[in-house]
Amino acid sequence: MKYVMKSILEAFAFGYINPDMGTVKKDSQYGNIMQTISDYENELLSMLDDKSKQLFVKLSSAQSEASSIVNVDKFIYGYRLGVLMTMEVFKGNEDAIYGNESFE
């Protein structure tokens, strides 16, 4: 029996969608930069001894972990900002974010 999702939140809750999902087109700007990084990494690794390679791998892993943490924080911030914007649209006034402050 096929189950039909009733909402985007339900699909998200059941793991049918994931904000980290996606593909990178090979010839996109991002894809090209990632290929360049990979080429440089391979060239650098070929010049290193085993101990240096291990240190480089540890450094790369730490940088990747830090990047992941930042990306999650940015996703959450962006999502919350989008929800606040949506709330303001449905509320119908500008007080949802700025309170009663006046901006000139």
C-alpha positions as CSV (number, residue, x, y, z in Angstrom):
1,M,0.0,0.0,0.0
2,K,1.4,3.4,-1.0
3,Y,1.3,6.1,1.6
4,V,0.6,9.7,0.4
5,M,2.1,12.5,2.4
6,K,-0.4,15.1,3.5
7,S,2.1,17.9,4.1
8,I,5.7,19.0,3.6
9,L,6.2,18.8,7.4
10,E,5.0,15.2,7.5
11,A,7.3,14.3,4.7
12,F,10.2,16.0,6.5
13,A,9.3,14.2,9.8
14,F,9.3,10.8,8.1
15,G,12.6,11.5,6.4
16,Y,11.3,11.5,2.9
17,I,12.9,14.9,2.3
18,N,16.2,16.1,3.7
19,P,17.6,19.6,3.5
20,D,21.0,18.2,2.9
21,M,19.9,16.2,-0.2
22,G,20.8,17.4,-3.6
23,T,23.2,16.8,-6.5
24,V,25.9,19.0,-7.9
25,K,26.0,19.3,-11.7
26,K,29.4,18.4,-12.9
27,D,29.9,21.5,-15.0
28,S,28.5,23.9,-12.5
29,Q,30.7,26.5,-10.8
30,Y,30.5,24.6,-7.6
31,G,31.3,21.3,-9.3
32,N,34.3,22.9,-11.0
33,I,35.7,24.3,-7.8
34,M,35.2,21.0,-6.0
35,Q,37.2,19.2,-8.8
36,T,40.0,21.8,-8.4
37,I,40.1,21.2,-4.7
38,S,40.2,17.5,-5.2
39,D,43.0,17.8,-7.8
40,Y,45.1,20.0,-5.4
41,E,44.5,17.6,-2.5
42,N,45.6,14.6,-4.5
43,E,48.7,16.5,-5.7
44,L,49.6,17.6,-2.1
45,L,49.0,14.1,-0.7
46,S,51.4,12.6,-3.3
47,M,54.2,14.9,-1.9
48,L,53.6,13.9,1.8
49,D,55.1,11.1,3.8
50,D,52.7,8.8,5.8
51,K,52.8,10.9,9.0
52,S,52.2,14.1,7.1
53,K,49.3,12.5,5.2
54,Q,47.7,11.4,8.5
55,L,48.0,15.0,9.8
56,F,46.5,16.4,6.6
57,V,43.5,14.0,6.8
58,K,42.9,15.0,10.4
59,L,43.0,18.7,9.4
60,S,40.7,18.1,6.5
61,S,38.2,16.2,8.8
62,A,38.2,19.0,11.4
63,Q,37.6,21.6,8.7
64,S,34.8,19.5,7.3
65,E,33.2,19.1,10.7
66,A,33.4,22.9,11.4
67,S,31.9,23.6,8.0
68,S,29.0,21.2,8.7
69,I,28.3,22.9,12.1
70,V,28.2,26.3,10.4
71,N,26.0,25.0,7.6
72,V,23.5,23.6,10.0
73,D,23.4,26.8,12.0
74,K,22.9,28.8,8.8
75,F,20.1,26.4,7.7
76,I,18.3,26.8,11.0
77,Y,18.7,30.6,11.0
78,G,17.4,30.8,7.4
79,Y,14.5,28.6,8.2
80,R,13.5,30.6,11.3
81,L,13.9,33.8,9.3
82,G,11.6,32.4,6.6
83,V,9.0,31.4,9.3
84,L,9.1,34.9,10.8
85,M,8.6,36.4,7.4
86,T,5.6,34.1,6.8
87,M,4.2,35.0,10.2
88,E,4.5,38.7,9.4
89,V,2.6,38.1,6.1
90,F,-0.2,36.3,7.8
91,K,-0.3,38.7,10.7
92,G,-0.6,41.6,8.4
93,N,1.7,44.1,10.1
94,E,5.3,44.9,10.6
95,D,5.2,44.5,14.4
96,A,6.0,40.8,14.2
97,I,9.8,41.4,14.1
98,Y,10.5,45.0,15.0
99,G,7.9,45.6,17.7
100,N,6.8,49.2,17.8
101,E,10.1,50.7,16.7
102,S,10.2,53.2,13.9
103,F,12.8,53.0,11.2
104,E,13.5,56.1,9.1
